[in-house]
Amino acid sequence: MKKKENKNSSIFLDEEKDIAQGIDIVNRNKEELDFERNKRINKFERNATGQMIERPKIRYKINTKAIIIVLAIIVVISWILYDYGPIFGIHIKSSSTNIDDNKIEIVTKDSDVYGNYNEQLYVYSNNTITTYNDEREVTWTHTFSDSFTPSIYVEGRYMLVTNNSTGMIYLFESQNEILNKKIDGKIKNAFLDRYGNMAIQYSVESGYNNIISVYNKKGKSLYDAYLSQESIVSLKILDNAQKIIFTEAVTNSSNIGIKFREINISKKDDDKLRDIISLDNKFVYDFNVQGKEIYALLNDEIVSINVDNGNINVLKEFNDTQLIFIALNDNYYTYLERSMEENAYVVENVSYNGNKICSTKFDSVPKNMVSSDLINYYIYQDHISIINKWGVDLGERTTNFTPKKSILFNGNKSLALIYTNKIYIINL
């Protein structure tokens, strides 16, 4: 029998459903009202007088470009402190002060050659050039096919090696051989600049006893100069080999002196070679050129010489009985002399314009001094005193005895002490 359907049941169900939906709508509206109310409340705050004011809006925005710039600045500053900090006594990387911790065992002989190439220590021994970094690591070796005693000249990343007896020259750039060339004559001397240009002084059997030939780093001849019979004492290549300034030893029956001369290939033929100045009864130990001025260390004084007119100005006179060491650097000269009044030894660094950079006193005289553009090393019997250009004391290193030779490298921050069969490296 079919059950009779109650028509009112569907009505009741619809009413219950409508009531549930209404309650849900009310609850959602209440949550939204509470959220808006809290939002409005948090939007305001009371000031010092108790008045309600609107809170300042806080916005967070990440600027990627600014972050990259800040990080780059931090990296640059860190690198500067790491590389140049030791020059001022600031150390990021610790370094041992015990020289036995940084020793190279090597079999040496009197004909070995030592120097600084590309800011690393080089040793020429047994027909091979070997370079070491400040951690004693071998960074490069080159062996020559012929056995000879070389003359080695270095300027920056360039190294010129000459076999004077055969006339062979070898040029290296950043430890790569880029040129080997034969000079048709007997090499007397060679000079190099920071671009790899070479000036070779040589003689030939045909009668020319003093020729200077200038080549670029590819071996191309730039020009030749035929000079007098006098020997060249020192030479500087300037303006990418457009100019050369050199000194000749002048001898005659009455006196011995020096002559400063210039080769300028931009001038007319008759003016290419000219004399700058002659100095009687003088000898030049070193000189450098800055602009129109030559700064020269003579046997009894330091002078500046104008390249154009030869005018001379005395910067420092010294007495042989008081002067102990003296050296020219790029922007200043330094000397160590005995002060009779103070019964002490005084080191002074003086710029070429006459300004005194610093003055330092020692109680005892060192056996040697190694001077550089930024740091000076004073070598005693049992220790080395290290002082920078501005007079800041960078400490001492204990040594066993005086080395036979000392080589600066690593941007003046490392000193190699050459002993028989040993090399000790001092790092700042």
Disulfide bonds with the S-S distance in Angstrom:
none
